């Protein structure tokens, strides 16, 4: 699958502690509290985020939107491929 094809199917990639967690589905740009669909990546970012959730924490993740970084808290994972998000903040990228 080409990078162009992937960009047509998906939205922004998001990270936790500098490591990729997953990618939101096309047209999904979380900006307010709610439940959002995503495609999880297999790797340390997703594993660490889920481990943090299981420990009762609310991990802070982020994605880049042009020159803005959008940060959010992961409240819970209601089911595979779905996250409840909250506590959004936006800031310029340095």
Backbone atoms as SQL, in Angstrom:
CREATE TABLE atoms (id INTEGER PRIMARY KEY, chain TEXT, resi INTEGER, resn TEXT, atom TEXT, x REAL, y REAL, z REAL);
INSERT INTO atoms VALUES
  (1, 'A', 1, 'UNK', 'N', 0.855, -1.181, 0.000),
  (2, 'A', 1, 'UNK', 'CA', 0.000, 0.000, 0.000),
  (3, 'A', 1, 'UNK', 'C', 0.896, 1.238, 0.000),
  (4, 'A', 2, 'UNK', 'N', 0.657, 2.172, -0.893),
  (5, 'A', 2, 'UNK', 'CA', 1.485, 3.360, -1.004),
  (6, 'A', 2, 'UNK', 'C', 1.145, 4.379, 0.087),
  (7, 'A', 3, 'UNK', 'N', 2.098, 5.282, 0.358),
  (8, 'A', 3, 'UNK', 'CA', 1.864, 6.347, 1.338),
  (9, 'A', 3, 'UNK', 'C', 0.675, 7.207, 0.933),
  (10, 'A', 4, 'UNK', 'N', 0.520, 7.457, -0.362),
  (11, 'A', 4, 'UNK', 'CA', -0.601, 8.273, -0.844),
  (12, 'A', 4, 'UNK', 'C', -1.929, 7.583, -0.544),
  (13, 'A', 5, 'UNK', 'N', -1.990, 6.277, -0.780),
  (14, 'A', 5, 'UNK', 'CA', -3.210, 5.516, -0.507),
  (15, 'A', 5, 'UNK', 'C', -3.530, 5.548, 0.994),
  (16, 'A', 6, 'UNK', 'N', -2.520, 5.418, 1.816),
  (17, 'A', 6, 'UNK', 'CA', -2.714, 5.464, 3.273),
  (18, 'A', 6, 'UNK', 'C', -3.274, 6.824, 3.683),
  (19, 'A', 7, 'UNK', 'N', -2.729, 7.914, 3.132),
  (20, 'A', 7, 'UNK', 'CA', -3.213, 9.260, 3.470),
  (21, 'A', 7, 'UNK', 'C', -4.665, 9.456, 3.054),
  (22, 'A', 8, 'UNK', 'N', -5.104, 8.803, 1.986),
  (23, 'A', 8, 'UNK', 'CA', -6.497, 8.901, 1.541),
  (24, 'A', 8, 'UNK', 'C', -7.448, 8.177, 2.488),
  (25, 'A', 9, 'UNK', 'N', -6.958, 7.168, 3.189),
  (26, 'A', 9, 'UNK', 'CA', -7.795, 6.354, 4.062),
  (27, 'A', 9, 'UNK', 'C', -7.801, 6.818, 5.515),
  (28, 'A', 10, 'UNK', 'N', -6.748, 7.524, 5.919),
  (29, 'A', 10, 'UNK', 'CA', -6.580, 7.829, 7.329),
  (30, 'A', 10, 'UNK', 'C', -6.340, 9.306, 7.577),
  (31, 'A', 11, 'UNK', 'N', -6.555, 9.697, 8.830),
  (32, 'A', 11, 'UNK', 'CA', -6.280, 11.048, 9.283),
  (33, 'A', 11, 'UNK', 'C', -4.914, 11.098, 9.951),
  (34, 'A', 12, 'UNK', 'N', -4.757, 11.951, 10.972),
  (35, 'A', 12, 'UNK', 'CA', -3.437, 12.135, 11.576),
  (36, 'A', 12, 'UNK', 'C', -3.008, 10.975, 12.475),
  (37, 'A', 13, 'UNK', 'N', -1.691, 10.760, 12.500),
  (38, 'A', 13, 'UNK', 'CA', -1.075, 9.805, 13.417),
  (39, 'A', 13, 'UNK', 'C', -0.934, 10.497, 14.769),
  (40, 'A', 14, 'UNK', 'N', -1.104, 9.757, 15.856),
  (41, 'A', 14, 'UNK', 'CA', -0.895, 10.357, 17.166),
  (42, 'A', 14, 'UNK', 'C', 0.128, 9.577, 17.968),
  (43, 'A', 15, 'UNK', 'N', 0.751, 10.270, 18.933),
  (44, 'A', 15, 'UNK', 'CA', 1.862, 9.705, 19.687),
  (45, 'A', 15, 'UNK', 'C', 1.620, 9.785, 21.193),
  (46, 'A', 16, 'UNK', 'N', 2.352, 8.943, 21.920),
  (47, 'A', 16, 'UNK', 'CA', 2.378, 8.952, 23.385),
  (48, 'A', 16, 'UNK', 'C', 3.839, 8.843, 23.808),
  (49, 'A', 17, 'UNK', 'N', 4.301, 9.787, 24.582),
  (50, 'A', 17, 'UNK', 'CA', 5.691, 9.828, 25.037),
  (51, 'A', 17, 'UNK', 'C', 6.669, 9.666, 23.874),
  (52, 'A', 18, 'UNK', 'N', 6.368, 10.324, 22.763),
  (53, 'A', 18, 'UNK', 'CA', 7.256, 10.326, 21.607),
  (54, 'A', 18, 'UNK', 'C', 7.154, 9.122, 20.697),
  (55, 'A', 19, 'UNK', 'N', 6.308, 8.156, 21.043),
  (56, 'A', 19, 'UNK', 'CA', 6.177, 6.945, 20.243),
  (57, 'A', 19, 'UNK', 'C', 4.807, 6.868, 19.571),
  (58, 'A', 20, 'UNK', 'N', 4.758, 6.415, 18.315),
  (59, 'A', 20, 'UNK', 'CA', 3.477, 6.303, 17.608),
  (60, 'A', 20, 'UNK', 'C', 2.530, 5.334, 18.310),
  (61, 'A', 21, 'UNK', 'N', 1.258, 5.734, 18.408),
  (62, 'A', 21, 'UNK', 'CA', 0.215, 4.921, 19.040),
  (63, 'A', 21, 'UNK', 'C', -0.725, 4.365, 17.988),
  (64, 'A', 22, 'UNK', 'N', -1.167, 5.234, 17.088),
  (65, 'A', 22, 'UNK', 'CA', -2.133, 4.831, 16.085),
  (66, 'A', 22, 'UNK', 'C', -2.411, 5.971, 15.135),
  (67, 'A', 23, 'UNK', 'N', -3.424, 5.743, 14.314),
  (68, 'A', 23, 'UNK', 'CA', -3.789, 6.741, 13.316),
  (69, 'A', 23, 'UNK', 'C', -5.318, 6.842, 13.296),
  (70, 'A', 24, 'UNK', 'N', -5.818, 8.063, 13.313),
  (71, 'A', 24, 'UNK', 'CA', -7.263, 8.258, 13.272),
  (72, 'A', 24, 'UNK', 'C', -7.778, 7.948, 11.869),
  (73, 'A', 25, 'UNK', 'N', -9.032, 7.585, 11.791),
  (74, 'A', 25, 'UNK', 'CA', -9.617, 7.273, 10.498),
  (75, 'A', 25, 'UNK', 'C', -9.850, 8.555, 9.695),
  (76, 'A', 26, 'UNK', 'N', -9.983, 8.408, 8.393),
  (77, 'A', 26, 'UNK', 'CA', -10.146, 9.556, 7.491),
  (78, 'A', 26, 'UNK', 'C', -11.246, 10.490, 7.983),
  (79, 'A', 27, 'UNK', 'N', -10.927, 11.781, 7.975),
  (80, 'A', 27, 'UNK', 'CA', -11.903, 12.789, 8.350),
  (81, 'A', 27, 'UNK', 'C', -12.050, 12.982, 9.850),
  (82, 'A', 28, 'UNK', 'N', -11.343, 12.187, 10.646),
  (83, 'A', 28, 'UNK', 'CA', -11.448, 12.317, 12.101),
  (84, 'A', 28, 'UNK', 'C', -10.263, 13.117, 12.614),
  (85, 'A', 29, 'UNK', 'N', -10.555, 14.304, 13.118),
  (86, 'A', 29, 'UNK', 'CA', -9.551, 15.189, 13.699),
  (87, 'A', 29, 'UNK', 'C', -10.048, 15.573, 15.088),
  (88, 'A', 30, 'UNK', 'N', -9.818, 14.743, 16.093),
  (89, 'A', 30, 'UNK', 'CA', -10.359, 15.019, 17.425),
  (90, 'A', 30, 'UNK', 'C', -9.971, 16.407, 17.928),
  (91, 'A', 31, 'UNK', 'N', -10.964, 17.151, 18.405),
  (92, 'A', 31, 'UNK', 'CA', -10.720, 18.496, 18.912),
  (93, 'A', 31, 'UNK', 'C', -11.569, 18.797, 20.136),
  (94, 'A', 32, 'UNK', 'N', -12.457, 17.870, 20.513),
  (95, 'A', 32, 'UNK', 'CA', -13.350, 18.075, 21.654),
  (96, 'A', 32, 'UNK', 'C', -13.600, 16.717, 22.311),
  (97, 'A', 33, 'UNK', 'N', -13.962, 16.717, 23.583),
  (98, 'A', 33, 'UNK', 'CA', -14.222, 15.444, 24.262),
  (99, 'A', 33, 'UNK', 'C', -15.223, 14.585, 23.506),
  (100, 'A', 34, 'UNK', 'N', -14.945, 13.286, 23.483),
  (101, 'A', 34, 'UNK', 'CA', -15.833, 12.351, 22.804),
  (102, 'A', 34, 'UNK', 'C', -15.136, 11.042, 22.531),
  (103, 'A', 35, 'UNK', 'N', -15.824, 10.159, 21.818),
  (104, 'A', 35, 'UNK', 'CA', -15.289, 8.859, 21.450),
  (105, 'A', 35, 'UNK', 'C', -14.900, 8.889, 19.980),
  (106, 'A', 36, 'UNK', 'N', -13.685, 8.410, 19.694),
  (107, 'A', 36, 'UNK', 'CA', -13.134, 8.491, 18.343),
  (108, 'A', 36, 'UNK', 'C', -12.595, 7.142, 17.898),
  (109, 'A', 37, 'UNK', 'N', -12.773, 6.834, 16.616),
  (110, 'A', 37, 'UNK', 'CA', -12.253, 5.605, 16.020),
  (111, 'A', 37, 'UNK', 'C', -10.812, 5.831, 15.557),
  (112, 'A', 38, 'UNK', 'N', -9.997, 4.796, 15.697),
  (113, 'A', 38, 'UNK', 'CA', -8.613, 4.859, 15.247),
  (114, 'A', 38, 'UNK', 'C', -8.123, 3.460, 14.891),
  (115, 'A', 39, 'UNK', 'N', -7.009, 3.416, 14.186),
  (116, 'A', 39, 'UNK', 'CA', -6.350, 2.157, 13.852),
  (117, 'A', 39, 'UNK', 'C', -5.078, 2.088, 14.700),
  (118, 'A', 40, 'UNK', 'N', -5.038, 1.161, 15.676),
  (119, 'A', 40, 'UNK', 'CA', -3.857, 1.080, 16.538),
  (120, 'A', 40, 'UNK', 'C', -2.639, 0.515, 15.801),
  (121, 'A', 41, 'UNK', 'N', -1.452, 0.974, 16.212),
  (122, 'A', 41, 'UNK', 'CA', -0.195, 0.432, 15.714),
  (123, 'A', 41, 'UNK', 'C', 0.288, -0.626, 16.703),
  (124, 'A', 42, 'UNK', 'N', 0.970, -1.614, 16.199),
  (125, 'A', 42, 'UNK', 'CA', 1.634, -2.580, 17.082),
  (126, 'A', 42, 'UNK', 'C', 2.987, -1.986, 17.425),
  (127, 'A', 43, 'UNK', 'N', 3.216, -1.751, 18.696),
  (128, 'A', 43, 'UNK', 'CA', 4.499, -1.183, 19.086),
  (129, 'A', 43, 'UNK', 'C', 4.449, -0.647, 20.492),
  (130, 'A', 44, 'UNK', 'N', 5.577, -0.082, 20.898),
  (131, 'A', 44, 'UNK', 'CA', 5.712, 0.368, 22.286),
  (132, 'A', 44, 'UNK', 'C', 4.783, 1.529, 22.631),
  (133, 'A', 45, 'UNK', 'N', 4.494, 2.422, 21.683),
  (134, 'A', 45, 'UNK', 'CA', 3.630, 3.558, 21.975),
  (135, 'A', 45, 'UNK', 'C', 2.234, 3.121, 22.382),
  (136, 'A', 46, 'UNK', 'N', 1.651, 2.225, 21.595),
  (137, 'A', 46, 'UNK', 'CA', 0.304, 1.739, 21.901),
  (138, 'A', 46, 'UNK', 'C', 0.322, 0.906, 23.175),
  (139, 'A', 47, 'UNK', 'N', 1.322, 0.065, 23.323),
  (140, 'A', 47, 'UNK', 'CA', 1.436, -0.775, 24.515),
  (141, 'A', 47, 'UNK', 'C', 1.544, 0.086, 25.782),
  (142, 'A', 48, 'UNK', 'N', 2.415, 1.085, 25.760),
  (143, 'A', 48, 'UNK', 'CA', 2.611, 1.944, 26.937),
  (144, 'A', 48, 'UNK', 'C', 1.352, 2.758, 27.250),
  (145, 'A', 49, 'UNK', 'N', 0.667, 3.234, 26.223),
  (146, 'A', 49, 'UNK', 'CA', -0.576, 3.979, 26.445),
  (147, 'A', 49, 'UNK', 'C', -1.612, 3.081, 27.120),
  (148, 'A', 50, 'UNK', 'N', -1.777, 1.860, 26.609),
  (149, 'A', 50, 'UNK', 'CA', -2.749, 0.927, 27.193),
  (150, 'A', 50, 'UNK', 'C', -2.355, 0.530, 28.615),
  (151, 'A', 51, 'UNK', 'N', -1.064, 0.336, 28.863),
  (152, 'A', 51, 'UNK', 'CA', -0.578, 0.001, 30.204),
  (153, 'A', 51, 'UNK', 'C', -0.886, 1.130, 31.174),
  (154, 'A', 52, 'UNK', 'N', -0.714, 2.361, 30.729),
  (155, 'A', 52, 'UNK', 'CA', -1.024, 3.535, 31.544),
  (156, 'A', 52, 'UNK', 'C', -2.517, 3.583, 31.872),
  (157, 'A', 53, 'UNK', 'N', -3.355, 3.313, 30.879),
  (158, 'A', 53, 'UNK', 'CA', -4.804, 3.280, 31.106),
  (159, 'A', 53, 'UNK', 'C', -5.174, 2.211, 32.138),
  (160, 'A', 54, 'UNK', 'N', -4.602, 1.031, 31.989),
  (161, 'A', 54, 'UNK', 'CA', -4.891, -0.069, 32.911),
  (162, 'A', 54, 'UNK', 'C', -4.456, 0.251, 34.336),
  (163, 'A', 55, 'UNK', 'N', -3.446, 1.113, 34.485),
  (164, 'A', 55, 'UNK', 'CA', -2.964, 1.525, 35.805),
  (165, 'A', 55, 'UNK', 'C', -3.817, 2.648, 36.400),
  (166, 'A', 56, 'UNK', 'N', -4.869, 3.048, 35.673),
  (167, 'A', 56, 'UNK', 'CA', -5.768, 4.087, 36.169),
  (168, 'A', 56, 'UNK', 'C', -5.357, 5.499, 35.810),
  (169, 'A', 57, 'UNK', 'N', -4.344, 5.632, 34.980),
  (170, 'A', 57, 'UNK', 'CA', -3.877, 6.956, 34.548),
  (171, 'A', 57, 'UNK', 'C', -4.653, 7.401, 33.312),
  (172, 'A', 58, 'UNK', 'N', -4.481, 8.667, 32.967),
  (173, 'A', 58, 'UNK', 'CA', -5.065, 9.230, 31.746),
  (174, 'A', 58, 'UNK', 'C', -3.910, 9.734, 30.886),
  (175, 'A', 59, 'UNK', 'N', -3.361, 8.867, 30.050),
  (176, 'A', 59, 'UNK', 'CA', -2.195, 9.244, 29.255),
  (177, 'A', 59, 'UNK', 'C', -2.476, 10.429, 28.334),
  (178, 'A', 60, 'UNK', 'N', -1.479, 11.291, 28.207),
  (179, 'A', 60, 'UNK', 'CA', -1.576, 12.451, 27.325),
  (180, 'A', 60, 'UNK', 'C', -0.912, 12.110, 25.996),
  (181, 'A', 61, 'UNK', 'N', -1.687, 12.193, 24.944),
  (182, 'A', 61, 'UNK', 'CA', -1.211, 11.926, 23.583),
  (183, 'A', 61, 'UNK', 'C', -1.308, 13.215, 22.774),
  (184, 'A', 62, 'UNK', 'N', -0.757, 13.197, 21.574),
  (185, 'A', 62, 'UNK', 'CA', -0.847, 14.390, 20.726),
  (186, 'A', 62, 'UNK', 'C', -0.743, 14.016, 19.250),
  (187, 'A', 63, 'UNK', 'N', -1.216, 14.933, 18.424),
  (188, 'A', 63, 'UNK', 'CA', -1.020, 14.831, 16.983),
  (189, 'A', 63, 'UNK', 'C', -0.770, 16.226, 16.451),
  (190, 'A', 64, 'UNK', 'N', -0.152, 16.276, 15.305),
  (191, 'A', 64, 'UNK', 'CA', 0.180, 17.563, 14.690),
  (192, 'A', 64, 'UNK', 'C', -0.820, 17.877, 13.597),
  (193, 'A', 65, 'UNK', 'N', -1.256, 19.132, 13.591),
  (194, 'A', 65, 'UNK', 'CA', -2.190, 19.626, 12.590),
  (195, 'A', 65, 'UNK', 'C', -1.570, 20.894, 12.006),
  (196, 'A', 66, 'UNK', 'N', -0.787, 20.724, 10.937),
  (197, 'A', 66, 'UNK', 'CA', -0.050, 21.857, 10.379),
  (198, 'A', 66, 'UNK', 'C', 0.972, 22.352, 11.376),
  (199, 'A', 67, 'UNK', 'N', 0.867, 23.608, 11.757),
  (200, 'A', 67, 'UNK', 'CA', 1.796, 24.211, 12.718),
  (201, 'A', 67, 'UNK', 'C', 1.262, 24.193, 14.147),
  (202, 'A', 68, 'UNK', 'N', 0.233, 23.393, 14.384),
  (203, 'A', 68, 'UNK', 'CA', -0.388, 23.282, 15.716),
  (204, 'A', 68, 'UNK', 'C', -0.248, 21.851, 16.216),
  (205, 'A', 69, 'UNK', 'N', 0.083, 21.717, 17.502),
  (206, 'A', 69, 'UNK', 'CA', 0.069, 20.407, 18.139),
  (207, 'A', 69, 'UNK', 'C', -1.181, 20.332, 19.000),
  (208, 'A', 70, 'UNK', 'N', -1.957, 19.278, 18.817),
  (209, 'A', 70, 'UNK', 'CA', -3.178, 19.059, 19.580),
  (210, 'A', 70, 'UNK', 'C', -2.888, 17.969, 20.607),
  (211, 'A', 71, 'UNK', 'N', -3.011, 18.326, 21.901),
  (212, 'A', 71, 'UNK', 'CA', -2.816, 17.355, 22.973),
  (213, 'A', 71, 'UNK', 'C', -4.166, 16.964, 23.553),
  (214, 'A', 72, 'UNK', 'N', -4.267, 15.722, 24.014),
  (215, 'A', 72, 'UNK', 'CA', -5.517, 15.250, 24.603),
  (216, 'A', 72, 'UNK', 'C', -5.225, 14.129, 25.584),
  (217, 'A', 73, 'UNK', 'N', -6.137, 13.946, 26.515),
  (218, 'A', 73, 'UNK', 'CA', -6.041, 12.844, 27.464),
  (219, 'A', 73, 'UNK', 'C', -6.882, 11.685, 26.962),
  (220, 'A', 74, 'UNK', 'N', -6.354, 10.494, 27.118),
  (221, 'A', 74, 'UNK', 'CA', -7.128, 9.292, 26.799),
  (222, 'A', 74, 'UNK', 'C', -7.832, 8.884, 28.092),
  (223, 'A', 75, 'UNK', 'N', -9.148, 8.932, 28.080),
  (224, 'A', 75, 'UNK', 'CA', -9.952, 8.629, 29.260),
  (225, 'A', 75, 'UNK', 'C', -10.135, 7.122, 29.418),
  (226, 'A', 76, 'UNK', 'N', -10.477, 6.479, 28.309),
  (227, 'A', 76, 'UNK', 'CA', -10.616, 5.020, 28.345),
  (228, 'A', 76, 'UNK', 'C', -10.674, 4.474, 26.926),
  (229, 'A', 77, 'UNK', 'N', -10.443, 3.181, 26.839),
  (230, 'A', 77, 'UNK', 'CA', -10.562, 2.454, 25.579),
  (231, 'A', 77, 'UNK', 'C', -11.802, 1.587, 25.719),
  (232, 'A', 78, 'UNK', 'N', -12.901, 2.025, 25.119),
  (233, 'A', 78, 'UNK', 'CA', -14.172, 1.328, 25.295),
  (234, 'A', 78, 'UNK', 'C', -14.212, -0.009, 24.557),
  (235, 'A', 79, 'UNK', 'N', -13.523, -0.088, 23.439),
  (236, 'A', 79, 'UNK', 'CA', -13.390, -1.333, 22.682),
  (237, 'A', 79, 'UNK', 'C', -12.265, -1.161, 21.673),
  (238, 'A', 80, 'UNK', 'N', -11.866, -2.252, 21.058),
  (239, 'A', 80, 'UNK', 'CA', -10.762, -2.201, 20.103),
  (240, 'A', 80, 'UNK', 'C', -11.049, -1.157, 19.019),
  (241, 'A', 81, 'UNK', 'N', -10.087, -0.267, 18.802),
  (242, 'A', 81, 'UNK', 'CA', -10.216, 0.740, 17.757),
  (243, 'A', 81, 'UNK', 'C', -11.050, 1.945, 18.132),
  (244, 'A', 82, 'UNK', 'N', -11.360, 2.108, 19.424),
  (245, 'A', 82, 'UNK', 'CA', -12.156, 3.252, 19.882),
  (246, 'A', 82, 'UNK', 'C', -11.577, 3.795, 21.188),
  (247, 'A', 83, 'UNK', 'N', -11.398, 5.103, 21.242),
  (248, 'A', 83, 'UNK', 'CA', -10.896, 5.758, 22.446),
  (249, 'A', 83, 'UNK', 'C', -11.828, 6.878, 22.867),
  (250, 'A', 84, 'UNK', 'N', -12.015, 7.004, 24.167),
  (251, 'A', 84, 'UNK', 'CA', -12.713, 8.168, 24.710),
  (252, 'A', 84, 'UNK', 'C', -11.649, 9.180, 25.083),
  (253, 'A', 85, 'UNK', 'N', -11.763, 10.391, 24.513),
  (254, 'A', 85, 'UNK', 'CA', -10.755, 11.433, 24.689),
  (255, 'A', 85, 'UNK', 'C', -11.329, 12.642, 25.402),
  (256, 'A', 86, 'UNK', 'N', -10.466, 13.394, 26.097),
  (257, 'A', 86, 'UNK', 'CA', -10.880, 14.609, 26.792),
  (258, 'A', 86, 'UNK', 'C', -9.688, 15.507, 27.026),
  (259, 'A', 87, 'UNK', 'N', -9.925, 16.609, 27.735),
  (260, 'A', 87, 'UNK', 'CA', -8.875, 17.570, 28.138),
  (261, 'A', 87, 'UNK', 'C', -7.993, 17.996, 26.964),
  (262, 'A', 88, 'UNK', 'N', -8.589, 18.579, 25.973),
  (263, 'A', 88, 'UNK', 'CA', -7.852, 19.020, 24.769),
  (264, 'A', 88, 'UNK', 'C', -7.136, 20.338, 25.003),
  (265, 'A', 89, 'UNK', 'N', -5.965, 20.446, 24.399),
  (266, 'A', 89, 'UNK', 'CA', -5.187, 21.695, 24.404),
  (267, 'A', 89, 'UNK', 'C', -4.493, 21.820, 23.056),
  (268, 'A', 90, 'UNK', 'N', -4.366, 23.040, 22.587),
  (269, 'A', 90, 'UNK', 'CA', -3.676, 23.303, 21.311),
  (270, 'A', 90, 'UNK', 'C', -2.553, 24.290, 21.564),
  (271, 'A', 91, 'UNK', 'N', -1.427, 24.051, 20.887),
  (272, 'A', 91, 'UNK', 'CA', -0.325, 24.995, 21.006),
  (273, 'A', 91, 'UNK', 'C', 0.500, 25.001, 19.730),
  (274, 'A', 92, 'UNK', 'N', 1.136, 26.135, 19.443),
  (275, 'A', 92, 'UNK', 'CA', 1.979, 26.199, 18.248),
  (276, 'A', 92, 'UNK', 'C', 3.164, 25.248, 18.369),
  (277, 'A', 93, 'UNK', 'N', 3.565, 24.688, 17.246),
  (278, 'A', 93, 'UNK', 'CA', 4.750, 23.830, 17.204),
  (279, 'A', 93, 'UNK', 'C', 5.965, 24.727, 17.149),
  (280, 'A', 94, 'UNK', 'N', 6.960, 24.406, 17.954),
  (281, 'A', 94, 'UNK', 'CA', 8.205, 25.221, 17.988),
  (282, 'A', 94, 'UNK', 'C', 8.994, 25.064, 16.724);
